[in-house]
């Protein structure tokens, strides 16, 4: 799986092409740029979302990215937050 050059909103999963929304792409990019780091919901909210968004939106968008790409792409770290998974 990889990001297409010149097209930062597209990923290539095993079965073809996947279109990510801008927010989904920003979320995945945050993890890709810091592969060893675990982010809390609050840190993700500040980095990716608008101030008016709720912490639950982080969970929703993590679910969307997992569904569109690979369920293991983002790992839940119990009691801490999320991190890039082992692909």
C-alpha positions in Angstrom: 0.0 0.0 0.0 1.4 3.4 -0.8 0.5 7.0 -1.6 0.5 7.8 -5.3 3.1 10.5 -6.2 1.5 13.8 -7.0 -1.9 12.6 -5.7 -1.8 12.8 -1.9 -5.4 11.8 -1.5 -5.1 8.4 -3.1 -3.9 5.1 -1.6 -3.4 1.8 -3.3 -4.8 -1.0 -1.1 -4.5 -4.6 -2.1 -7.6 -4.7 -4.3 -7.2 -1.4 -6.2 -7.5 2.3 -5.7 -9.0 4.0 -2.6 -10.2 7.6 -2.4 -9.7 9.4 0.9 -11.4 12.6 1.9 -9.2 15.5 2.8 -9.7 14.9 6.6 -9.0 11.2 6.3 -5.8 12.0 4.3 -4.7 14.5 7.0 -5.3 11.9 9.7 -3.3 9.2 7.9 -0.5 11.7 7.1 -0.2 12.7 10.8 0.5 9.0 11.7 2.8 8.5 8.7 4.9 11.5 9.5 5.3 10.2 13.2 5.3 6.4 12.8 6.6 5.7 16.4 4.4 8.2 18.2 1.1 7.5 20.0 -1.4 10.4 19.8 -4.2 11.2 22.2 -7.6 12.2 20.8 -6.9 15.7 22.0 -3.6 15.9 20.1 -5.3 14.5 16.9 -8.1 17.1 17.3 -5.7 19.9 17.5 -3.6 18.7 14.5 -6.3 17.5 12.1 -9.8 18.8 13.1 -11.5 22.2 13.7 -11.9 23.6 17.2 -15.6 22.9 17.2 -15.2 19.2 16.5 -15.8 16.7 19.3 -13.3 14.0 20.5 -15.7 11.3 19.2 -15.1 12.6 15.6 -11.5 11.2 15.9 -12.9 7.7 16.5 -15.2 8.1 13.6 -12.5 9.1 11.2 -10.1 6.4 12.4 -12.9 4.0 11.6 -13.3 5.5 8.1 -9.6 5.2 7.3 -9.5 1.6 8.5 -12.5 0.7 6.5 -11.2 2.3 3.3 -7.6 1.0 3.6 -6.6 -1.7 6.0 -8.0 -2.5 9.5 -4.5 -2.6 10.9 -3.3 0.7 9.5 -4.1 2.6 12.7 -3.7 0.8 16.0 -5.6 1.6 19.2 -3.3 1.9 22.2 -5.6 1.3 25.1 -5.8 4.1 27.6 -3.5 6.3 25.4 -4.8 6.9 21.9 -3.8 5.8 18.4 -0.6 5.1 16.5 0.4 3.9 13.1 -0.1 0.2 12.8 2.2 -2.6 11.7 1.8 -3.0 8.0 
